[in-house]
Amino acid sequence: MAARPKHPLAAPQNQPRKLASTSSGIKASQVVTLTGIGVVALLLVGYCAAQGDYEEVGAECVDLNSRQPDGTYTIVDEDYCDDDDSSGSHYSGSRGAYSWYYGGTRSGGHISRGTTVRPADVRIVSRNGTVIQRGGFGGRGGSGSGS
């Protein structure tokens, strides 16, 4: 009987077949899985970082006690709405006399058709260019406790 030709990748019969080294303890499928997860995580972080294009909303500081019958508010200097004012001379807290008025239409010294509710996921900038809130999570301002 004639000897069968061997496949070029077949191991020679006189040498035992060697198994892959498992000294590291990590199987190839685990390496592929972990690499895949790392690549997906990197892509997700990159995508989220690129989403910095937030809508910009204007804000004006208004005197909440100045509401007119037509629904407009009197615009005051933005220092009155600055909750970082250490002297406390203007700002009266979240239910104070002055607040930011978001959006709206300005006409002279009055503003209307906006809201005193801070919008989320937008970049809020005052007329003087002060950034009140950056887009995304968080923003300027803190939290307090009620009593």
C-alpha positions as CSV (number, residue, x, y, z in Angstrom):
1,M,0.0,0.0,0.0
2,A,1.4,3.4,-1.0
3,A,1.8,6.1,1.6
4,R,-0.8,8.8,1.4
5,P,0.5,12.3,0.7
6,K,0.4,14.4,3.8
7,H,-1.4,17.7,3.9
8,P,1.2,20.6,4.1
9,L,-0.2,21.7,7.5
10,A,-0.5,18.3,9.0
11,A,1.9,17.6,11.9
12,P,4.5,15.0,11.3
13,Q,3.6,11.7,12.8
14,N,6.8,11.2,14.6
15,Q,6.4,14.4,16.6
16,P,3.6,14.9,19.1
17,R,1.3,17.8,18.4
18,K,2.0,20.8,20.7
19,L,-0.9,22.6,22.3
20,A,-1.0,26.4,22.6
21,S,0.7,27.7,25.6
22,T,-1.7,28.5,28.4
23,S,0.9,29.9,30.8
24,S,-0.8,33.3,30.8
25,G,-4.2,31.8,31.7
26,I,-6.1,33.9,29.2
27,K,-7.8,32.3,26.3
28,A,-7.8,33.9,22.9
29,S,-11.6,34.3,23.0
30,Q,-11.3,36.3,26.2
31,V,-8.7,38.6,24.7
32,V,-10.9,39.2,21.6
33,T,-13.9,39.9,23.9
34,L,-12.0,42.3,26.1
35,T,-10.4,44.1,23.1
36,G,-13.9,44.5,21.5
37,I,-15.3,45.9,24.7
38,G,-12.4,48.4,24.9
39,V,-12.9,49.5,21.3
40,V,-16.6,50.0,21.8
41,A,-16.0,52.0,25.0
42,L,-13.5,54.2,23.3
43,L,-15.9,54.9,20.4
44,L,-18.7,55.7,22.9
45,V,-16.6,58.2,24.8
46,G,-15.4,59.8,21.6
47,Y,-19.0,60.2,20.3
48,C,-20.2,61.7,23.6
49,A,-17.3,64.2,23.6
50,A,-18.1,65.3,20.1
51,Q,-21.7,66.1,21.1
52,G,-20.7,69.5,22.6
53,D,-22.9,71.4,20.2
54,Y,-25.6,72.6,22.5
55,E,-28.3,75.0,21.7
56,E,-27.7,78.4,23.1
57,V,-30.4,80.2,25.1
58,G,-30.2,83.9,26.2
59,A,-31.0,85.0,29.7
60,E,-31.9,88.3,31.3
61,C,-32.0,89.2,35.0
62,V,-35.5,90.4,35.9
63,D,-37.2,91.8,38.9
64,L,-39.9,89.2,39.6
65,N,-42.0,91.8,41.5
66,S,-42.2,94.0,38.3
67,R,-44.6,91.8,36.3
68,Q,-46.8,94.0,34.1
69,P,-50.4,93.2,33.1
70,D,-49.1,92.3,29.6
71,G,-46.9,89.6,31.1
72,T,-43.6,91.5,30.7
73,Y,-40.9,91.8,33.3
74,T,-38.5,94.7,34.0
75,I,-34.9,93.9,33.1
76,V,-32.3,94.7,35.8
77,D,-28.5,94.5,36.0
78,E,-27.4,90.9,36.0
79,D,-25.5,91.5,39.2
80,Y,-28.8,91.2,40.9
81,C,-29.1,87.6,39.8
82,D,-25.6,86.7,40.7
83,D,-25.9,84.0,43.4
84,D,-22.1,84.3,43.9
85,D,-22.5,87.8,45.3
86,S,-20.6,87.5,48.6
87,S,-22.1,90.7,50.0
88,G,-25.6,89.4,49.6
89,S,-26.7,92.9,48.7
90,H,-28.9,91.9,45.8
91,Y,-29.5,88.2,45.5
92,S,-32.4,86.9,47.7
93,G,-32.2,83.1,47.1
94,S,-34.2,80.9,44.8
95,R,-37.5,82.6,45.7
96,G,-35.9,86.1,45.8
97,A,-37.0,89.2,44.1
98,Y,-34.6,88.7,41.1
99,S,-34.3,85.8,38.8
100,W,-32.9,84.8,35.4
101,Y,-35.5,84.9,32.6
102,Y,-34.6,82.4,29.8
103,G,-35.4,83.0,26.2
104,G,-38.0,85.5,25.5
105,T,-38.3,88.7,23.4
106,R,-36.7,91.9,24.7
107,S,-38.4,95.2,24.0
108,G,-36.7,98.2,25.6
109,G,-36.2,97.5,29.3
110,H,-38.8,94.7,29.4
111,I,-38.9,91.1,28.3
112,S,-41.7,88.6,27.6
113,R,-42.5,85.2,26.1
114,G,-39.8,83.4,28.0
115,T,-39.7,81.4,31.2
116,T,-38.1,81.5,34.7
117,V,-37.7,77.8,34.6
118,R,-34.1,76.9,33.7
119,P,-34.0,74.8,30.6
120,A,-31.8,71.6,30.6
121,D,-29.2,70.5,28.1
122,V,-28.6,73.9,26.7
123,R,-25.9,76.5,27.0
124,I,-27.3,79.6,28.8
125,V,-25.5,82.9,28.2
126,S,-26.5,86.4,29.6
127,R,-26.7,89.4,27.3
128,N,-23.3,90.5,28.8
129,G,-21.7,87.2,27.8
130,T,-21.7,85.5,31.2
131,V,-22.1,81.8,30.8
132,I,-24.8,80.8,33.3
133,Q,-25.0,77.1,32.4
134,R,-22.9,75.0,30.1
135,G,-24.7,72.4,28.0
136,G,-25.2,68.9,29.3
137,F,-25.2,67.8,32.9
138,G,-24.8,70.2,35.7
139,G,-24.4,73.9,35.4
140,R,-23.9,76.9,37.6
141,G,-25.9,76.9,40.8
142,G,-26.3,74.7,43.7
143,S,-28.8,72.8,45.7
144,G,-30.3,73.6,49.0
145,S,-32.5,71.9,51.5
146,G,-36.0,72.9,52.3
147,S,-37.3,73.4,55.8
